[in-house]
Amino acid sequence: MNFRQIEAFRSVIVNGTVSRAAELMGVTQPAVSRSISELEVRVGFALFDRVKGRLVPTPEAQAFFRDVDASFVGLDRLRASAARIRDFGSGNVRVASLAALGSTLLPRAVRIFRAKFPSSTVTLNVMSSSAVRNHVADGEFDLGLAADEVDLTGVDHQVFGSFPGVCAIPPGHPLAKLNVITPGDLDGVDYIALSPEDRARLRLTQACDEAGSNPRLVAETPNSATVCALALEGVGVGVVNPLSTDGFAERGLVFRPLQPAVQFKSYLLFRPDVQKARIVRAFVAALLEARNTRPALI
């Protein structure tokens, strides 16, 4: 049996008549009848009985049709998959991100991306920068966003941005009265730090050392958003990535610029030795748009 015979059989059952089947297939009625006759020879049983001038599927044909129809559902999925690949790459983009961007900038980027490519899907996972790098290097994700302490060997990469950190201050704290925070202002202040390996923390530590300032460490966490949550509870002050601050100012947390600036630098990571699919390039464009149109914090 061949595909044309199967297609003719299915079309007659679905559409009810040979004439309608021939019209939709773009062939003549004799061609459809011939294909069905050839298929009956191949399968070894009758597919249709003529009842009052109409073709009625035999019980054997009805049983056969269930598997035929299932195969056409699979074929339709293949056609849809091919269309997604043609238009948008794989149709699904897999993104891994550090936490500082995963709950703020990334959702905005997904909204922008989905507005332009509504038939595509996004798989988004939030994890540490080192885990982002490893999963992208292993080909498990198409795209990663990681902080600058990550090992860049074995992945393609480009700078995503460098963002001056802001000081997160509990409402009513004495530092909230200042317009700008300096390392010297942090001397003796309860301080919430990022992880020891975080480059921004190391930059702040160096600035404090140069100023002779000694903040009092009370807590540490890898996530800027957690620093903000702790500061909002009055635990202490912290210097955070400005991209992770969404919603905290509305809840009363005070943000002030830090001078000299402490930069939070991040990278876009790509699967090594793999040409970027159009869908990945489109998502990168959405990320850049989200980065460039983010609301001002202070």
C-alpha positions as CSV (number, residue, x, y, z in Angstrom):
1,M,0.0,0.0,0.0
2,N,1.1,3.6,-0.5
3,F,0.3,7.0,0.9
4,R,-2.0,8.0,-1.9
5,Q,-4.2,4.9,-1.4
6,I,-4.4,5.5,2.3
7,E,-5.2,9.2,1.7
8,A,-8.0,8.3,-0.7
9,F,-9.5,5.8,1.8
10,R,-9.5,8.3,4.6
11,S,-10.8,11.1,2.5
12,V,-13.8,9.1,1.4
13,I,-14.7,8.1,4.9
14,V,-14.2,11.6,6.3
15,N,-16.1,13.4,3.5
16,G,-18.7,10.8,2.8
17,T,-18.5,10.6,-1.0
18,V,-16.0,9.8,-3.7
19,S,-16.8,13.1,-5.5
20,R,-16.1,15.2,-2.4
21,A,-12.9,13.3,-1.7
22,A,-11.7,13.8,-5.2
23,E,-12.4,17.5,-5.1
24,L,-10.4,18.0,-1.8
25,M,-7.5,15.8,-3.0
26,G,-7.4,17.6,-6.4
27,V,-7.8,14.5,-8.5
28,T,-10.5,12.8,-10.5
29,Q,-13.2,10.5,-9.1
30,P,-11.9,7.6,-11.1
31,A,-8.5,8.2,-9.6
32,V,-9.9,8.0,-6.1
33,S,-11.9,4.8,-6.9
34,R,-8.8,3.2,-8.5
35,S,-6.7,4.0,-5.4
36,I,-9.4,2.4,-3.1
37,S,-9.6,-0.7,-5.3
38,E,-5.8,-1.1,-5.2
39,L,-5.8,-0.7,-1.4
40,E,-8.5,-3.4,-1.1
41,V,-6.2,-5.7,-3.0
42,R,-3.3,-4.8,-0.7
43,V,-5.2,-5.2,2.6
44,G,-7.1,-8.3,1.5
45,F,-10.6,-7.3,2.5
46,A,-13.4,-5.1,1.2
47,L,-13.4,-1.5,2.4
48,F,-16.8,-0.3,1.2
49,D,-20.2,-1.7,0.4
50,R,-22.6,0.1,-2.0
51,V,-25.9,0.7,-0.3
52,K,-28.5,2.5,-2.3
53,G,-25.9,4.2,-4.4
54,R,-23.8,5.2,-1.4
55,L,-20.4,3.9,-0.2
56,V,-20.7,2.5,3.3
57,P,-17.5,1.5,5.1
58,T,-17.4,-2.2,6.1
59,P,-16.8,-3.1,9.7
60,E,-13.2,-4.1,8.7
61,A,-12.8,-0.6,7.1
62,Q,-14.0,1.1,10.3
63,A,-11.5,-0.8,12.4
64,F,-8.7,0.0,9.8
65,F,-9.7,3.6,9.8
66,R,-9.0,4.1,13.5
67,D,-5.3,3.4,12.9
68,V,-5.2,5.3,9.6
69,D,-6.7,8.4,11.3
70,A,-4.3,8.2,14.2
71,S,-1.4,8.2,11.7
72,F,-2.8,11.3,10.0
73,V,-2.9,13.1,13.4
74,G,0.8,12.4,13.7
75,L,1.3,13.7,10.2
76,D,-0.5,16.9,11.0
77,R,1.7,17.3,14.0
78,L,4.8,16.9,11.8
79,R,3.4,19.5,9.4
80,A,2.9,21.9,12.3
81,S,6.3,21.2,13.7
82,A,7.9,21.9,10.3
83,A,6.0,25.2,10.1
84,R,7.2,26.2,13.5
85,I,10.8,25.4,12.6
86,R,10.5,27.2,9.3
87,D,9.0,30.3,11.0
88,F,10.6,30.4,14.4
89,G,13.4,27.9,14.7
90,S,12.5,25.1,17.0
91,G,9.2,26.7,18.2
92,N,10.4,26.5,21.8
93,V,13.2,28.4,23.4
94,R,14.8,27.1,26.6
95,V,16.2,29.8,28.8
96,A,18.2,29.5,32.1
97,S,18.8,32.6,34.2
98,L,20.3,33.8,37.4
99,A,17.8,34.7,40.1
100,A,18.4,38.5,39.9
101,L,16.9,38.6,36.4
102,G,14.7,35.5,36.4
103,S,11.8,37.1,38.3
104,T,11.9,40.6,36.9
105,L,13.5,41.3,33.6
106,L,12.8,37.8,32.1
107,P,9.0,37.9,32.6
108,R,9.0,41.3,30.7
109,A,11.1,39.8,27.9
110,V,8.7,36.8,27.7
111,R,5.8,39.1,27.3
112,I,7.5,41.1,24.6
113,F,8.6,37.8,22.8
114,R,5.1,36.2,23.0
115,A,3.5,39.4,21.6
116,K,5.6,38.9,18.4
117,F,5.6,35.1,18.3
118,P,2.3,33.9,19.9
119,S,2.7,30.3,18.6
120,S,6.1,29.8,20.3
121,T,6.7,28.6,23.8
122,V,9.3,29.5,26.4
123,T,10.9,27.2,29.0
124,L,12.4,29.3,31.8
125,N,14.4,28.0,34.7
126,V,16.0,30.1,37.5
127,M,19.3,28.8,39.0
128,S,22.7,29.9,40.1
129,S,25.1,31.4,37.5
130,S,27.4,28.4,37.6
131,A,24.4,26.1,37.0
132,V,23.3,28.3,34.1
133,R,26.7,28.0,32.5
134,N,26.9,24.2,33.0
135,H,23.4,23.5,31.6
136,V,24.0,25.8,28.6
137,A,27.4,24.2,27.9
138,D,25.7,20.7,28.1
139,G,23.2,21.8,25.5
140,E,20.2,21.5,27.9
141,F,19.3,25.2,27.4
142,D,19.5,27.4,24.3
143,L,20.3,30.6,26.1
144,G,21.5,31.6,29.5
145,L,21.9,34.7,31.6
146,A,24.6,34.6,34.2
147,A,26.6,37.0,36.4
148,D,30.2,37.8,35.6
149,E,31.8,35.5,38.1
150,V,30.8,32.5,35.9
151,D,33.4,30.5,34.0
152,L,33.0,31.5,30.3
153,T,35.1,28.7,28.9
154,G,33.2,26.2,26.7
155,V,30.3,28.5,25.9
156,D,29.7,31.3,23.4
157,H,28.9,34.5,25.2
158,Q,28.4,38.3,24.9
159,V,28.0,41.0,27.5
160,F,24.3,41.6,28.3
161,G,24.8,44.7,30.4
162,S,26.5,46.4,33.3
163,F,24.2,47.9,35.8
164,P,25.2,50.2,38.8
165,G,24.1,48.7,42.0
166,V,21.7,50.5,44.4
167,C,21.6,50.5,48.1
168,A,18.4,48.9,49.6
169,I,17.5,50.6,52.8
170,P,14.8,49.8,55.3
171,P,12.1,52.5,55.7
172,G,13.0,54.9,58.5
173,H,16.7,53.9,58.5
174,P,19.1,56.9,59.0
175,L,20.7,56.2,55.6
176,A,17.3,56.8,54.0
177,K,17.8,60.5,54.7
178,L,20.8,60.6,52.3
179,N,20.5,61.2,48.6
180,V,23.6,59.2,47.8
181,I,25.3,56.5,49.7
182,T,29.1,56.2,49.9
183,P,31.2,53.2,51.2
184,G,32.0,55.4,54.2
185,D,28.3,55.7,55.1
186,L,28.2,51.9,55.6
187,D,30.8,51.9,58.4
188,G,29.3,50.0,61.4
189,V,25.9,49.6,59.6
190,D,24.1,46.2,59.7
191,Y,24.8,44.9,56.3
192,I,23.2,42.1,54.2
193,A,25.8,40.7,51.7
194,L,25.6,38.7,48.5
195,S,27.5,35.4,48.3
196,P,31.3,35.6,48.8
197,E,32.0,34.7,45.2
198,D,29.7,37.4,43.8
199,R,31.9,39.9,41.9
200,A,29.7,42.9,42.9
201,R,30.2,42.0,46.6
202,L,33.9,41.8,46.0
203,R,33.9,45.2,44.3
204,L,31.9,46.7,47.3
205,T,34.3,45.1,49.8
206,Q,37.3,46.6,48.0
207,A,35.6,50.1,47.9
208,C,34.8,49.8,51.7
209,D,38.4,48.8,52.4
210,E,39.8,51.7,50.5
211,A,37.5,54.0,52.4
212,G,38.3,52.4,55.8
213,S,34.7,51.4,56.2
214,N,33.7,48.3,58.0
215,P,30.0,47.3,57.5
216,R,28.7,44.8,60.1
217,L,27.7,41.6,58.3
218,V,24.4,40.2,59.6
219,A,23.2,38.0,56.7
220,E,24.3,36.8,53.3
221,T,22.4,35.4,50.4
222,P,23.0,34.7,46.7
223,N,19.9,36.6,45.5
224,S,19.5,40.4,45.3
225,A,15.7,40.0,45.6
226,T,16.3,38.2,49.0
227,V,18.5,41.1,50.1
228,C,15.6,43.4,49.3
229,A,13.2,41.3,51.3
230,L,15.5,41.2,54.3
231,A,16.1,44.9,54.1
232,L,12.3,45.5,53.9
233,E,12.0,43.5,57.2
234,G,14.6,45.9,58.8
235,V,17.4,43.3,59.0
236,G,19.9,45.7,57.5
237,V,21.0,47.4,54.3
238,G,22.4,45.9,51.1
239,V,23.7,46.7,47.7
240,V,21.6,45.0,45.0
241,N,21.3,44.5,41.3
242,P,18.7,47.2,40.2
243,L,17.1,44.7,37.8
244,S,15.9,42.6,40.8
245,T,14.1,45.4,42.7
246,D,10.6,45.3,41.0
247,G,7.8,45.9,43.5
248,F,9.9,46.7,46.6
249,A,9.8,50.5,46.4
250,E,6.0,50.2,46.2
251,R,6.1,48.3,49.5
252,G,8.2,51.0,51.2
253,L,11.8,49.9,50.6
254,V,14.1,52.8,50.0
255,F,16.7,52.8,47.2
256,R,19.6,55.1,46.9
257,P,22.5,55.3,44.3
258,L,25.9,54.2,45.5
259,Q,29.0,56.3,44.7
260,P,31.4,55.2,43.5
261,A,29.2,52.8,41.5
262,V,29.4,49.1,42.1
263,Q,28.6,47.4,38.8
264,F,26.5,44.3,38.4
265,K,27.7,42.7,35.1
266,S,25.9,39.9,33.3
267,Y,26.5,37.8,30.2
268,L,24.3,36.1,27.6
269,L,25.5,32.5,27.2
270,F,24.8,30.3,24.2
271,R,25.2,26.6,23.4
272,P,28.8,26.1,22.1
273,D,29.4,25.3,18.4
274,V,25.7,25.6,17.5
275,Q,24.4,28.2,15.1
276,K,21.8,30.4,16.8
277,A,18.3,29.6,15.7
278,R,16.0,32.4,14.7
279,I,13.9,31.8,17.7
280,V,16.9,32.3,20.0
281,R,17.9,35.5,18.2
282,A,14.3,36.7,18.5
283,F,14.3,36.1,22.3
284,V,17.7,37.9,22.7
285,A,16.1,40.9,20.9
286,A,13.2,40.7,23.4
287,L,15.7,40.6,26.3
288,L,17.5,43.7,25.0
289,E,14.2,45.5,24.6
290,A,13.2,44.6,28.1
291,R,16.5,45.8,29.4
292,N,16.4,49.1,27.5
293,T,12.8,49.9,28.5
294,R,12.9,49.0,32.2
295,P,11.4,51.7,34.4
296,A,13.8,54.0,36.3
297,L,14.2,53.0,39.9
298,I,15.7,56.2,41.4
